[in-house]
């Protein structure tokens, strides 16, 4: 459960623009501020976003957890395919 409306955002592509991140988070809730950390004009691939309220931050955490779970399942499937070879699925 989030206790703050400020979130860390990481693993950003260095080409990702703050406007794009802001628009994505606005679909979850209001965004008060967004700061992508940079050095010498280049993104350090992380930043912080301040959501309008704690509830919006909690929704963002929930969505991230769901996405992470799906990625783990996909990685497990890929690992099985690599381990056992690719076989045609015929239901």
PyMOL Python script that loads the backbone (N, CA, C, O; Angstrom):
from pymol import cmd

cmd.read_pdbstr("""\
ATOM      1  N   UNK A   1       0.846  -1.179   0.000  1.00  0.00           N
ATOM      2  CA  UNK A   1       0.000   0.000   0.000  1.00  0.00           C
ATOM      3  C   UNK A   1       0.895   1.247   0.000  1.00  0.00           C
ATOM      4  O   UNK A   1       1.803   1.372   0.822  1.00  0.00           O
ATOM      5  N   UNK A   2       0.631   2.134  -0.904  1.00  0.00           N
ATOM      6  CA  UNK A   2       1.410   3.366  -1.005  1.00  0.00           C
ATOM      7  C   UNK A   2       1.032   4.320   0.127  1.00  0.00           C
ATOM      8  O   UNK A   2      -0.137   4.448   0.491  1.00  0.00           O
ATOM      9  N   UNK A   3       2.034   4.975   0.663  1.00  0.00           N
ATOM     10  CA  UNK A   3       1.789   5.977   1.702  1.00  0.00           C
ATOM     11  C   UNK A   3       2.136   7.373   1.206  1.00  0.00           C
ATOM     12  O   UNK A   3       1.957   8.362   1.917  1.00  0.00           O
ATOM     13  N   UNK A   4       2.630   7.436  -0.013  1.00  0.00           N
ATOM     14  CA  UNK A   4       3.000   8.708  -0.623  1.00  0.00           C
ATOM     15  C   UNK A   4       2.509   8.711  -2.061  1.00  0.00           C
ATOM     16  O   UNK A   4       2.322   7.655  -2.665  1.00  0.00           O
ATOM     17  N   UNK A   5       2.306   9.879  -2.596  1.00  0.00           N
ATOM     18  CA  UNK A   5       1.883   9.961  -3.992  1.00  0.00           C
ATOM     19  C   UNK A   5       3.082  10.111  -4.927  1.00  0.00           C
ATOM     20  O   UNK A   5       2.909  10.242  -6.139  1.00  0.00           O
ATOM     21  N   UNK A   6       4.297  10.094  -4.372  1.00  0.00           N
ATOM     22  CA  UNK A   6       5.515  10.193  -5.183  1.00  0.00           C
ATOM     23  C   UNK A   6       6.016   8.792  -5.504  1.00  0.00           C
ATOM     24  O   UNK A   6       6.164   7.957  -4.612  1.00  0.00           O
ATOM     25  N   UNK A   7       6.277   8.538  -6.790  1.00  0.00           N
ATOM     26  CA  UNK A   7       6.705   7.224  -7.252  1.00  0.00           C
ATOM     27  C   UNK A   7       8.041   7.301  -7.968  1.00  0.00           C
ATOM     28  O   UNK A   7       8.329   8.266  -8.675  1.00  0.00           O
ATOM     29  N   UNK A   8       8.847   6.276  -7.776  1.00  0.00           N
ATOM     30  CA  UNK A   8      10.076   6.105  -8.548  1.00  0.00           C
ATOM     31  C   UNK A   8       9.699   5.397  -9.840  1.00  0.00           C
ATOM     32  O   UNK A   8       8.940   4.428  -9.813  1.00  0.00           O
ATOM     33  N   UNK A   9      10.216   5.866 -10.967  1.00  0.00           N
ATOM     34  CA  UNK A   9      10.019   5.182 -12.243  1.00  0.00           C
ATOM     35  C   UNK A   9      11.397   4.858 -12.800  1.00  0.00           C
ATOM     36  O   UNK A   9      12.236   5.745 -12.956  1.00  0.00           O
ATOM     37  N   UNK A  10      11.623   3.598 -13.095  1.00  0.00           N
ATOM     38  CA  UNK A  10      12.935   3.152 -13.550  1.00  0.00           C
ATOM     39  C   UNK A  10      12.852   2.370 -14.838  1.00  0.00           C
ATOM     40  O   UNK A  10      11.772   2.145 -15.383  1.00  0.00           O
ATOM     41  N   UNK A  11      14.016   1.958 -15.316  1.00  0.00           N
ATOM     42  CA  UNK A  11      14.145   1.178 -16.551  1.00  0.00           C
ATOM     43  C   UNK A  11      13.562   1.905 -17.755  1.00  0.00           C
ATOM     44  O   UNK A  11      12.998   1.282 -18.654  1.00  0.00           O
ATOM     45  N   UNK A  12      13.700   3.204 -17.766  1.00  0.00           N
ATOM     46  CA  UNK A  12      13.226   3.989 -18.907  1.00  0.00           C
ATOM     47  C   UNK A  12      14.239   3.922 -20.034  1.00  0.00           C
ATOM     48  O   UNK A  12      15.444   3.884 -19.788  1.00  0.00           O
ATOM     49  N   UNK A  13      13.767   3.906 -21.239  1.00  0.00           N
ATOM     50  CA  UNK A  13      14.641   4.033 -22.386  1.00  0.00           C
ATOM     51  C   UNK A  13      15.172   5.470 -22.396  1.00  0.00           C
ATOM     52  O   UNK A  13      14.421   6.408 -22.129  1.00  0.00           O
ATOM     53  N   UNK A  14      16.436   5.644 -22.696  1.00  0.00           N
ATOM     54  CA  UNK A  14      17.024   6.980 -22.641  1.00  0.00           C
ATOM     55  C   UNK A  14      16.381   7.951 -23.633  1.00  0.00           C
ATOM     56  O   UNK A  14      16.531   9.165 -23.490  1.00  0.00           O
ATOM     57  N   UNK A  15      15.676   7.438 -24.625  1.00  0.00           N
ATOM     58  CA  UNK A  15      15.009   8.295 -25.597  1.00  0.00           C
ATOM     59  C   UNK A  15      13.595   8.695 -25.177  1.00  0.00           C
ATOM     60  O   UNK A  15      12.984   9.551 -25.816  1.00  0.00           O
ATOM     61  N   UNK A  16      13.071   8.091 -24.115  1.00  0.00           N
ATOM     62  CA  UNK A  16      11.701   8.349 -23.691  1.00  0.00           C
ATOM     63  C   UNK A  16      11.537   9.785 -23.214  1.00  0.00           C
ATOM     64  O   UNK A  16      12.312  10.266 -22.387  1.00  0.00           O
ATOM     65  N   UNK A  17      10.552  10.446 -23.727  1.00  0.00           N
ATOM     66  CA  UNK A  17      10.270  11.836 -23.373  1.00  0.00           C
ATOM     67  C   UNK A  17       9.355  11.911 -22.157  1.00  0.00           C
ATOM     68  O   UNK A  17       8.481  11.064 -21.972  1.00  0.00           O
ATOM     69  N   UNK A  18       9.564  12.930 -21.333  1.00  0.00           N
ATOM     70  CA  UNK A  18       8.744  13.127 -20.136  1.00  0.00           C
ATOM     71  C   UNK A  18       7.269  13.264 -20.494  1.00  0.00           C
ATOM     72  O   UNK A  18       6.409  12.798 -19.746  1.00  0.00           O
ATOM     73  N   UNK A  19       6.965  13.889 -21.616  1.00  0.00           N
ATOM     74  CA  UNK A  19       5.574  14.075 -22.016  1.00  0.00           C
ATOM     75  C   UNK A  19       4.858  12.738 -22.200  1.00  0.00           C
ATOM     76  O   UNK A  19       3.691  12.597 -21.834  1.00  0.00           O
ATOM     77  N   UNK A  20       5.560  11.763 -22.768  1.00  0.00           N
ATOM     78  CA  UNK A  20       4.966  10.448 -23.002  1.00  0.00           C
ATOM     79  C   UNK A  20       4.683   9.766 -21.669  1.00  0.00           C
ATOM     80  O   UNK A  20       3.601   9.214 -21.471  1.00  0.00           O
ATOM     81  N   UNK A  21       5.651   9.801 -20.757  1.00  0.00           N
ATOM     82  CA  UNK A  21       5.460   9.204 -19.435  1.00  0.00           C
ATOM     83  C   UNK A  21       4.294   9.884 -18.723  1.00  0.00           C
ATOM     84  O   UNK A  21       3.450   9.214 -18.128  1.00  0.00           O
ATOM     85  N   UNK A  22       4.248  11.200 -18.783  1.00  0.00           N
ATOM     86  CA  UNK A  22       3.166  11.947 -18.149  1.00  0.00           C
ATOM     87  C   UNK A  22       1.807  11.547 -18.692  1.00  0.00           C
ATOM     88  O   UNK A  22       0.867  11.355 -17.922  1.00  0.00           O
ATOM     89  N   UNK A  23       1.688  11.418 -20.005  1.00  0.00           N
ATOM     90  CA  UNK A  23       0.415  11.027 -20.612  1.00  0.00           C
ATOM     91  C   UNK A  23       0.005   9.620 -20.184  1.00  0.00           C
ATOM     92  O   UNK A  23      -1.173   9.368 -19.930  1.00  0.00           O
ATOM     93  N   UNK A  24       0.970   8.701 -20.103  1.00  0.00           N
ATOM     94  CA  UNK A  24       0.660   7.340 -19.677  1.00  0.00           C
ATOM     95  C   UNK A  24       0.126   7.332 -18.239  1.00  0.00           C
ATOM     96  O   UNK A  24      -0.865   6.662 -17.949  1.00  0.00           O
ATOM     97  N   UNK A  25       0.777   8.067 -17.351  1.00  0.00           N
ATOM     98  CA  UNK A  25       0.344   8.095 -15.957  1.00  0.00           C
ATOM     99  C   UNK A  25      -0.961   8.862 -15.779  1.00  0.00           C
ATOM    100  O   UNK A  25      -1.706   8.590 -14.837  1.00  0.00           O
ATOM    101  N   UNK A  26      -1.250   9.808 -16.657  1.00  0.00           N
ATOM    102  CA  UNK A  26      -2.520  10.529 -16.577  1.00  0.00           C
ATOM    103  C   UNK A  26      -3.709   9.616 -16.833  1.00  0.00           C
ATOM    104  O   UNK A  26      -4.825   9.940 -16.429  1.00  0.00           O
ATOM    105  N   UNK A  27      -3.499   8.488 -17.492  1.00  0.00           N
ATOM    106  CA  UNK A  27      -4.582   7.532 -17.690  1.00  0.00           C
ATOM    107  C   UNK A  27      -4.939   6.830 -16.386  1.00  0.00           C
ATOM    108  O   UNK A  27      -6.016   6.246 -16.269  1.00  0.00           O
ATOM    109  N   UNK A  28      -4.042   6.884 -15.408  1.00  0.00           N
ATOM    110  CA  UNK A  28      -4.251   6.264 -14.096  1.00  0.00           C
ATOM    111  C   UNK A  28      -4.850   7.262 -13.119  1.00  0.00           C
ATOM    112  O   UNK A  28      -5.714   6.911 -12.315  1.00  0.00           O
ATOM    113  N   UNK A  29      -4.395   8.494 -13.187  1.00  0.00           N
ATOM    114  CA  UNK A  29      -4.863   9.542 -12.276  1.00  0.00           C
ATOM    115  C   UNK A  29      -4.126  10.838 -12.561  1.00  0.00           C
ATOM    116  O   UNK A  29      -3.288  10.905 -13.460  1.00  0.00           O
ATOM    117  N   UNK A  30      -4.441  11.850 -11.799  1.00  0.00           N
ATOM    118  CA  UNK A  30      -3.802  13.148 -12.007  1.00  0.00           C
ATOM    119  C   UNK A  30      -2.309  13.112 -11.714  1.00  0.00           C
ATOM    120  O   UNK A  30      -1.861  12.435 -10.789  1.00  0.00           O
ATOM    121  N   UNK A  31      -1.549  13.848 -12.511  1.00  0.00           N
ATOM    122  CA  UNK A  31      -0.098  13.947 -12.334  1.00  0.00           C
ATOM    123  C   UNK A  31       0.231  15.382 -11.936  1.00  0.00           C
ATOM    124  O   UNK A  31      -0.091  16.325 -12.659  1.00  0.00           O
ATOM    125  N   UNK A  32       0.878  15.537 -10.776  1.00  0.00           N
ATOM    126  CA  UNK A  32       1.275  16.868 -10.327  1.00  0.00           C
ATOM    127  C   UNK A  32       2.624  17.289 -10.890  1.00  0.00           C
ATOM    128  O   UNK A  32       2.804  18.443 -11.281  1.00  0.00           O
ATOM    129  N   UNK A  33       3.579  16.353 -10.932  1.00  0.00           N
ATOM    130  CA  UNK A  33       4.898  16.689 -11.473  1.00  0.00           C
ATOM    131  C   UNK A  33       5.604  15.426 -11.931  1.00  0.00           C
ATOM    132  O   UNK A  33       5.272  14.316 -11.516  1.00  0.00           O
ATOM    133  N   UNK A  34       6.580  15.625 -12.795  1.00  0.00           N
ATOM    134  CA  UNK A  34       7.370  14.521 -13.337  1.00  0.00           C
ATOM    135  C   UNK A  34       8.776  15.022 -13.572  1.00  0.00           C
ATOM    136  O   UNK A  34       8.979  16.080 -14.166  1.00  0.00           O
ATOM    137  N   UNK A  35       9.750  14.254 -13.101  1.00  0.00           N
ATOM    138  CA  UNK A  35      11.146  14.635 -13.281  1.00  0.00           C
ATOM    139  C   UNK A  35      11.941  13.411 -13.704  1.00  0.00           C
ATOM    140  O   UNK A  35      12.070  12.458 -12.936  1.00  0.00           O
ATOM    141  N   UNK A  36      12.477  13.430 -14.926  1.00  0.00           N
ATOM    142  CA  UNK A  36      13.367  12.375 -15.383  1.00  0.00           C
ATOM    143  C   UNK A  36      14.786  12.873 -15.147  1.00  0.00           C
ATOM    144  O   UNK A  36      15.174  13.931 -15.641  1.00  0.00           O
ATOM    145  N   UNK A  37      15.548  12.105 -14.395  1.00  0.00           N
ATOM    146  CA  UNK A  37      16.908  12.505 -14.041  1.00  0.00           C
ATOM    147  C   UNK A  37      17.809  12.466 -15.267  1.00  0.00           C
ATOM    148  O   UNK A  37      17.786  11.511 -16.044  1.00  0.00           O
ATOM    149  N   UNK A  38      18.605  13.524 -15.426  1.00  0.00           N
ATOM    150  CA  UNK A  38      19.499  13.648 -16.573  1.00  0.00           C
ATOM    151  C   UNK A  38      20.891  14.069 -16.127  1.00  0.00           C
ATOM    152  O   UNK A  38      21.064  14.674 -15.069  1.00  0.00           O
ATOM    153  N   UNK A  39      21.870  13.741 -16.942  1.00  0.00           N
ATOM    154  CA  UNK A  39      23.245  14.198 -16.728  1.00  0.00           C
ATOM    155  C   UNK A  39      23.808  14.545 -18.098  1.00  0.00           C
ATOM    156  O   UNK A  39      23.765  13.734 -19.023  1.00  0.00           O
ATOM    157  N   UNK A  40      24.334  15.752 -18.215  1.00  0.00           N
ATOM    158  CA  UNK A  40      24.876  16.246 -19.481  1.00  0.00           C
ATOM    159  C   UNK A  40      23.860  16.149 -20.615  1.00  0.00           C
ATOM    160  O   UNK A  40      24.215  15.844 -21.753  1.00  0.00           O
ATOM    161  N   UNK A  41      22.598  16.409 -20.297  1.00  0.00           N
ATOM    162  CA  UNK A  41      21.545  16.416 -21.296  1.00  0.00           C
ATOM    163  C   UNK A  41      21.037  15.049 -21.704  1.00  0.00           C
ATOM    164  O   UNK A  41      20.193  14.948 -22.595  1.00  0.00           O
ATOM    165  N   UNK A  42      21.529  13.996 -21.075  1.00  0.00           N
ATOM    166  CA  UNK A  42      21.104  12.635 -21.423  1.00  0.00           C
ATOM    167  C   UNK A  42      20.383  11.999 -20.232  1.00  0.00           C
ATOM    168  O   UNK A  42      20.809  12.138 -19.086  1.00  0.00           O
ATOM    169  N   UNK A  43      19.299  11.309 -20.522  1.00  0.00           N
ATOM    170  CA  UNK A  43      18.513  10.651 -19.485  1.00  0.00           C
ATOM    171  C   UNK A  43      19.344   9.604 -18.755  1.00  0.00           C
ATOM    172  O   UNK A  43      20.114   8.865 -19.369  1.00  0.00           O
ATOM    173  N   UNK A  44      19.176   9.551 -17.435  1.00  0.00           N
ATOM    174  CA  UNK A  44      19.795   8.504 -16.634  1.00  0.00           C
ATOM    175  C   UNK A  44      18.870   7.289 -16.513  1.00  0.00           C
ATOM    176  O   UNK A  44      19.157   6.350 -15.769  1.00  0.00           O
ATOM    177  N   UNK A  45      17.760   7.321 -17.251  1.00  0.00           N
ATOM    178  CA  UNK A  45      16.812   6.216 -17.390  1.00  0.00           C
ATOM    179  C   UNK A  45      15.999   5.943 -16.127  1.00  0.00           C
ATOM    180  O   UNK A  45      15.503   4.833 -15.931  1.00  0.00           O
ATOM    181  N   UNK A  46      15.862   6.952 -15.274  1.00  0.00           N
ATOM    182  CA  UNK A  46      14.961   6.850 -14.127  1.00  0.00           C
ATOM    183  C   UNK A  46      14.463   8.237 -13.772  1.00  0.00           C
ATOM    184  O   UNK A  46      15.000   9.244 -14.233  1.00  0.00           O
ATOM    185  N   UNK A  47      13.442   8.273 -12.955  1.00  0.00           N
ATOM    186  CA  UNK A  47      12.906   9.555 -12.540  1.00  0.00           C
ATOM    187  C   UNK A  47      11.884   9.378 -11.433  1.00  0.00           C
ATOM    188  O   UNK A  47      11.751   8.302 -10.851  1.00  0.00           O
ATOM    189  N   UNK A  48      11.167  10.451 -11.154  1.00  0.00           N
ATOM    190  CA  UNK A  48      10.143  10.453 -10.107  1.00  0.00           C
ATOM    191  C   UNK A  48       8.908  11.150 -10.644  1.00  0.00           C
ATOM    192  O   UNK A  48       8.987  12.136 -11.377  1.00  0.00           O
ATOM    193  N   UNK A  49       7.766  10.607 -10.255  1.00  0.00           N
ATOM    194  CA  UNK A  49       6.503  11.208 -10.652  1.00  0.00           C
ATOM    195  C   UNK A  49       5.672  11.424  -9.393  1.00  0.00           C
ATOM    196  O   UNK A  49       5.607  10.557  -8.521  1.00  0.00           O
ATOM    197  N   UNK A  50       5.048  12.573  -9.312  1.00  0.00           N
ATOM    198  CA  UNK A  50       4.172  12.908  -8.194  1.00  0.00           C
ATOM    199  C   UNK A  50       2.741  12.841  -8.703  1.00  0.00           C
ATOM    200  O   UNK A  50       2.316  13.652  -9.526  1.00  0.00           O
ATOM    201  N   UNK A  51       2.006  11.856  -8.195  1.00  0.00           N
ATOM    202  CA  UNK A  51       0.607  11.708  -8.569  1.00  0.00           C
ATOM    203  C   UNK A  51      -0.226  12.695  -7.749  1.00  0.00           C
ATOM    204  O   UNK A  51       0.231  13.190  -6.719  1.00  0.00           O
ATOM    205  N   UNK A  52      -1.432  12.974  -8.202  1.00  0.00           N
ATOM    206  CA  UNK A  52      -2.291  13.953  -7.535  1.00  0.00           C
ATOM    207  C   UNK A  52      -2.728  13.485  -6.151  1.00  0.00           C
ATOM    208  O   UNK A  52      -2.992  14.301  -5.268  1.00  0.00           O
ATOM    209  N   UNK A  53      -2.806  12.154  -5.963  1.00  0.00           N
ATOM    210  CA  UNK A  53      -3.225  11.639  -4.666  1.00  0.00           C
ATOM    211  C   UNK A  53      -2.660  10.239  -4.455  1.00  0.00           C
ATOM    212  O   UNK A  53      -2.174   9.602  -5.390  1.00  0.00           O
ATOM    213  N   UNK A  54      -2.732   9.774  -3.217  1.00  0.00           N
ATOM    214  CA  UNK A  54      -2.199   8.458  -2.861  1.00  0.00           C
ATOM    215  C   UNK A  54      -2.945   7.341  -3.593  1.00  0.00           C
ATOM    216  O   UNK A  54      -2.336   6.340  -3.970  1.00  0.00           O
ATOM    217  N   UNK A  55      -4.249   7.502  -3.797  1.00  0.00           N
ATOM    218  CA  UNK A  55      -5.029   6.476  -4.484  1.00  0.00           C
ATOM    219  C   UNK A  55      -4.524   6.251  -5.916  1.00  0.00           C
ATOM    220  O   UNK A  55      -4.463   5.114  -6.382  1.00  0.00           O
ATOM    221  N   UNK A  56      -4.168   7.320  -6.598  1.00  0.00           N
ATOM    222  CA  UNK A  56      -3.626   7.195  -7.959  1.00  0.00           C
ATOM    223  C   UNK A  56      -2.283   6.474  -7.927  1.00  0.00           C
ATOM    224  O   UNK A  56      -1.991   5.655  -8.799  1.00  0.00           O
ATOM    225  N   UNK A  57      -1.471   6.778  -6.925  1.00  0.00           N
ATOM    226  CA  UNK A  57      -0.179   6.103  -6.782  1.00  0.00           C
ATOM    227  C   UNK A  57      -0.384   4.616  -6.523  1.00  0.00           C
ATOM    228  O   UNK A  57       0.356   3.785  -7.051  1.00  0.00           O
ATOM    229  N   UNK A  58      -1.383   4.275  -5.713  1.00  0.00           N
ATOM    230  CA  UNK A  58      -1.681   2.868  -5.446  1.00  0.00           C
ATOM    231  C   UNK A  58      -2.119   2.148  -6.717  1.00  0.00           C
ATOM    232  O   UNK A  58      -1.725   1.004  -6.944  1.00  0.00           O
ATOM    233  N   UNK A  59      -2.928   2.802  -7.548  1.00  0.00           N
ATOM    234  CA  UNK A  59      -3.342   2.197  -8.824  1.00  0.00           C
ATOM    235  C   UNK A  59      -2.132   1.956  -9.720  1.00  0.00           C
ATOM    236  O   UNK A  59      -2.044   0.920 -10.379  1.00  0.00           O
ATOM    237  N   UNK A  60      -1.209   2.898  -9.748  1.00  0.00           N
ATOM    238  CA  UNK A  60       0.000   2.738 -10.557  1.00  0.00           C
ATOM    239  C   UNK A  60       0.827   1.558 -10.056  1.00  0.00           C
ATOM    240  O   UNK A  60       1.352   0.788 -10.860  1.00  0.00           O
ATOM    241  N   UNK A  61       0.951   1.407  -8.728  1.00  0.00           N
ATOM    242  CA  UNK A  61       1.661   0.256  -8.159  1.00  0.00           C
ATOM    243  C   UNK A  61       0.983  -1.045  -8.558  1.00  0.00           C
ATOM    244  O   UNK A  61       1.658  -2.001  -8.939  1.00  0.00           O
ATOM    245  N   UNK A  62      -0.330  -1.094  -8.475  1.00  0.00           N
ATOM    246  CA  UNK A  62      -1.085  -2.301  -8.808  1.00  0.00           C
ATOM    247  C   UNK A  62      -0.874  -2.682 -10.273  1.00  0.00           C
ATOM    248  O   UNK A  62      -0.634  -3.848 -10.586  1.00  0.00           O
ATOM    249  N   UNK A  63      -0.963  -1.706 -11.160  1.00  0.00           N
ATOM    250  CA  UNK A  63      -0.765  -1.963 -12.594  1.00  0.00           C
ATOM    251  C   UNK A  63       0.646  -2.476 -12.836  1.00  0.00           C
ATOM    252  O   UNK A  63       0.840  -3.408 -13.616  1.00  0.00           O
ATOM    253  N   UNK A  64       1.637  -1.877 -12.173  1.00  0.00           N
ATOM    254  CA  UNK A  64       3.023  -2.317 -12.319  1.00  0.00           C
ATOM    255  C   UNK A  64       3.194  -3.754 -11.826  1.00  0.00           C
ATOM    256  O   UNK A  64       3.881  -4.551 -12.466  1.00  0.00           O
ATOM    257  N   UNK A  65       2.573  -4.088 -10.694  1.00  0.00           N
ATOM    258  CA  UNK A  65       2.664  -5.453 -10.173  1.00  0.00           C
ATOM    259  C   UNK A  65       2.051  -6.456 -11.145  1.00  0.00           C
ATOM    260  O   UNK A  65       2.606  -7.536 -11.346  1.00  0.00           O
ATOM    261  N   UNK A  66       0.924  -6.117 -11.747  1.00  0.00           N
ATOM    262  CA  UNK A  66       0.287  -6.999 -12.733  1.00  0.00           C
ATOM    263  C   UNK A  66       1.191  -7.186 -13.941  1.00  0.00           C
ATOM    264  O   UNK A  66       1.368  -8.305 -14.424  1.00  0.00           O
ATOM    265  N   UNK A  67       1.762  -6.094 -14.427  1.00  0.00           N
ATOM    266  CA  UNK A  67       2.659  -6.159 -15.580  1.00  0.00           C
ATOM    267  C   UNK A  67       3.868  -7.020 -15.253  1.00  0.00           C
ATOM    268  O   UNK A  67       4.290  -7.830 -16.078  1.00  0.00           O
ATOM    269  N   UNK A  68       4.431  -6.855 -14.063  1.00  0.00           N
ATOM    270  CA  UNK A  68       5.594  -7.641 -13.666  1.00  0.00           C
ATOM    271  C   UNK A  68       5.251  -9.119 -13.602  1.00  0.00           C
ATOM    272  O   UNK A  68       6.056  -9.962 -13.998  1.00  0.00           O
ATOM    273  N   UNK A  69       4.055  -9.441 -13.102  1.00  0.00           N
ATOM    274  CA  UNK A  69       3.625 -10.834 -13.039  1.00  0.00           C
ATOM    275  C   UNK A  69       3.491 -11.448 -14.412  1.00  0.00           C
ATOM    276  O   UNK A  69       3.892 -12.593 -14.623  1.00  0.00           O
ATOM    277  N   UNK A  70       2.934 -10.705 -15.348  1.00  0.00           N
ATOM    278  CA  UNK A  70       2.778 -11.195 -16.720  1.00  0.00           C
ATOM    279  C   UNK A  70       4.147 -11.403 -17.368  1.00  0.00           C
ATOM    280  O   UNK A  70       4.369 -12.400 -18.054  1.00  0.00           O
ATOM    281  N   UNK A  71       5.070 -10.449 -17.146  1.00  0.00           N
ATOM    282  CA  UNK A  71       6.418 -10.597 -17.702  1.00  0.00           C
ATOM    283  C   UNK A  71       7.102 -11.841 -17.140  1.00  0.00           C
ATOM    284  O   UNK A  71       7.785 -12.553 -17.877  1.00  0.00           O
ATOM    285  N   UNK A  72       6.929 -12.113 -15.852  1.00  0.00           N
ATOM    286  CA  UNK A  72       7.531 -13.305 -15.244  1.00  0.00           C
ATOM    287  C   UNK A  72       6.970 -14.571 -15.879  1.00  0.00           C
ATOM    288  O   UNK A  72       7.722 -15.496 -16.187  1.00  0.00           O
ATOM    289  N   UNK A  73       5.660 -14.620 -16.077  1.00  0.00           N
ATOM    290  CA  UNK A  73       5.045 -15.790 -16.714  1.00  0.00           C
ATOM    291  C   UNK A  73       5.611 -15.991 -18.116  1.00  0.00           C
ATOM    292  O   UNK A  73       5.937 -17.114 -18.501  1.00  0.00           O
ATOM    293  N   UNK A  74       5.726 -14.903 -18.880  1.00  0.00           N
ATOM    294  CA  UNK A  74       6.263 -15.008 -20.238  1.00  0.00           C
ATOM    295  C   UNK A  74       7.712 -15.482 -20.231  1.00  0.00           C
ATOM    296  O   UNK A  74       8.106 -16.302 -21.060  1.00  0.00           O
ATOM    297  N   UNK A  75       8.510 -14.959 -19.285  1.00  0.00           N
ATOM    298  CA  UNK A  75       9.903 -15.391 -19.194  1.00  0.00           C
ATOM    299  C   UNK A  75       9.996 -16.866 -18.817  1.00  0.00           C
ATOM    300  O   UNK A  75      10.867 -17.578 -19.318  1.00  0.00           O
ATOM    301  N   UNK A  76       9.103 -17.334 -17.932  1.00  0.00           N
ATOM    302  CA  UNK A  76       9.078 -18.753 -17.568  1.00  0.00           C
ATOM    303  C   UNK A  76       8.738 -19.616 -18.784  1.00  0.00           C
ATOM    304  O   UNK A  76       9.339 -20.671 -18.985  1.00  0.00           O
ATOM    305  N   UNK A  77       7.779 -19.170 -19.590  1.00  0.00           N
ATOM    306  CA  UNK A  77       7.396 -19.914 -20.796  1.00  0.00           C
ATOM    307  C   UNK A  77       8.566 -19.961 -21.774  1.00  0.00           C
ATOM    308  O   UNK A  77       8.856 -21.012 -22.345  1.00  0.00           O
ATOM    309  N   UNK A  78       9.224 -18.851 -21.964  1.00  0.00           N
ATOM    310  CA  UNK A  78      10.377 -18.809 -22.883  1.00  0.00           C
ATOM    311  C   UNK A  78      11.473 -19.744 -22.389  1.00  0.00           C
ATOM    312  O   UNK A  78      12.087 -20.462 -23.179  1.00  0.00           O
ATOM    313  N   UNK A  79      11.717 -19.737 -21.079  1.00  0.00           N
ATOM    314  CA  UNK A  79      12.736 -20.617 -20.511  1.00  0.00           C
ATOM    315  C   UNK A  79      12.388 -22.094 -20.769  1.00  0.00           C
ATOM    316  O   UNK A  79      13.266 -22.885 -21.114  1.00  0.00           O
ATOM    317  N   UNK A  80      11.124 -22.460 -20.602  1.00  0.00           N
ATOM    318  CA  UNK A  80      10.698 -23.838 -20.878  1.00  0.00           C
ATOM    319  C   UNK A  80      10.893 -24.206 -22.344  1.00  0.00           C
ATOM    320  O   UNK A  80      11.340 -25.309 -22.658  1.00  0.00           O
ATOM    321  N   UNK A  81      10.559 -23.282 -23.235  1.00  0.00           N
ATOM    322  CA  UNK A  81      10.727 -23.542 -24.666  1.00  0.00           C
ATOM    323  C   UNK A  81      12.196 -23.754 -24.996  1.00  0.00           C
ATOM    324  O   UNK A  81      12.547 -24.663 -25.748  1.00  0.00           O
ATOM    325  N   UNK A  82      13.053 -22.911 -24.431  1.00  0.00           N
ATOM    326  CA  UNK A  82      14.490 -23.038 -24.692  1.00  0.00           C
ATOM    327  C   UNK A  82      15.019 -24.347 -24.117  1.00  0.00           C
ATOM    328  O   UNK A  82      15.808 -25.037 -24.763  1.00  0.00           O
ATOM    329  N   UNK A  83      14.585 -24.692 -22.901  1.00  0.00           N
ATOM    330  CA  UNK A  83      15.030 -25.919 -22.241  1.00  0.00           C
ATOM    331  C   UNK A  83      14.630 -27.174 -22.990  1.00  0.00           C
ATOM    332  O   UNK A  83      15.426 -28.101 -23.141  1.00  0.00           O
ATOM    333  N   UNK A  84      13.378 -27.198 -23.462  1.00  0.00           N
ATOM    334  CA  UNK A  84      12.808 -28.408 -24.028  1.00  0.00           C
ATOM    335  C   UNK A  84      12.642 -28.384 -25.538  1.00  0.00           C
ATOM    336  O   UNK A  84      12.131 -29.339 -26.123  1.00  0.00           O
ATOM    337  N   UNK A  85      13.059 -27.324 -26.159  1.00  0.00           N
ATOM    338  CA  UNK A  85      12.925 -27.211 -27.600  1.00  0.00           C
ATOM    339  C   UNK A  85      11.548 -26.711 -27.996  1.00  0.00           C
ATOM    340  O   UNK A  85      10.572 -26.886 -27.265  1.00  0.00           O
ATOM    341  N   UNK A  86      11.485 -26.100 -29.141  1.00  0.00           N
ATOM    342  CA  UNK A  86      10.207 -25.556 -29.635  1.00  0.00           C
ATOM    343  C   UNK A  86       9.439 -26.685 -30.300  1.00  0.00           C
ATOM    344  O   UNK A  86       9.946 -27.381 -31.179  1.00  0.00           O
ATOM    345  N   UNK A  87       8.211 -26.843 -29.854  1.00  0.00           N
ATOM    346  CA  UNK A  87       7.350 -27.877 -30.442  1.00  0.00           C
ATOM    347  C   UNK A  87       6.044 -27.239 -30.843  1.00  0.00           C
ATOM    348  O   UNK A  87       5.569 -26.307 -30.196  1.00  0.00           O
ATOM    349  N   UNK A  88       5.473 -27.740 -31.902  1.00  0.00           N
ATOM    350  CA  UNK A  88       4.205 -27.201 -32.392  1.00  0.00           C
ATOM    351  C   UNK A  88       3.092 -27.588 -31.437  1.00  0.00           C
ATOM    352  O   UNK A  88       3.004 -28.737 -31.004  1.00  0.00           O
ATOM    353  N   UNK A  89       2.246 -26.629 -31.112  1.00  0.00           N
ATOM    354  CA  UNK A  89       1.081 -26.892 -30.265  1.00  0.00           C
ATOM    355  C   UNK A  89      -0.089 -27.203 -31.170  1.00  0.00           C
ATOM    356  O   UNK A  89      -0.457 -26.395 -32.023  1.00  0.00           O
ATOM    357  N   UNK A  90      -0.683 -28.385 -30.983  1.00  0.00           N
ATOM    358  CA  UNK A  90      -1.812 -28.810 -31.801  1.00  0.00           C
ATOM    359  C   UNK A  90      -2.938 -29.258 -30.881  1.00  0.00           C
ATOM    360  O   UNK A  90      -2.951 -30.410 -30.447  1.00  0.00           O
ATOM    361  N   UNK A  91      -3.892 -28.367 -30.571  1.00  0.00           N
ATOM    362  CA  UNK A  91      -4.943 -28.720 -29.602  1.00  0.00           C
ATOM    363  C   UNK A  91      -5.879 -29.806 -30.072  1.00  0.00           C
ATOM    364  O   UNK A  91      -6.798 -30.185 -29.347  1.00  0.00           O
TER     365      UNK A  91
END
""", "prot")
cmd.dss("prot")
cmd.show_as("cartoon", "prot")
cmd.util.cbc("prot")
cmd.orient("prot")
